[in-house]
């Protein structure tokens, strides 16, 4: 069990007193002014993904979807970013993008937004979610970082289980998308599987071997994850795309 959740589980098992995690007060949130974002590259594909996932999720609203891959550079961060933007821009939904890789903050870097206090810190100490969540100006898109650095020391005993904490955050948004580290770098993301409503595997087409895909699938299930399916990324089209769509 990683340090992120070690104390959480200890507190849950020993039924310690709960420290409240306060809801987001959007009137007090500090928005960041952004330059024009690059256009969406996979709008059609992300709309199709949303339609397919809608029928697989246990609840039509307030879901947490985790995206994970077996290897680095399979495109998880790009899929999360494009999927989140499509949900916001085409459906007007409120979406929280979570940088779940403790080694990188890809989503914050793309949007040019410095991270705030980590969700891990709020999990440990309680407090106001405004301390961890940053809204993107003129949109219903929000960013958060799961894990912070070593300067975020534990000030109090942890007071809630990871499942309860995620359920509390989930109620604040229409959708939460977690961008997790590939398992060839860290197993940290596998510990989130049970807290998510569903897990999506991102696979680099024509690169990732079937045995590697099967191994990741088994590990997701073993960790209590609800595997929704796979997204094949970076697919090469050897004949025109319009022919593929008719097949």
Secondary structure, 3 states (H helix, E strand, C coil): CCHHHHHHHHHHHHCCCCCCEECCCCCCCCCECCCCCCCCCCHHHHHHHHHHHHCCCCCCCCEEEEEECCCCCCCHHHHHHHHHHHHHHHHCCCEEEEECCCCCCHHHHHHCCCCCCCHHHHHHHCEEHHHCEEEECCCCEEEEECCCCCCCCCCCCCCCCHHHHHHHHHCCCCEEEEECCCCCCCCHHHHHHHHCCEEEEEEECCCCCHHHHHHHHHHHHHCCCCEEEEEEECCCCCCCHHHHHHC
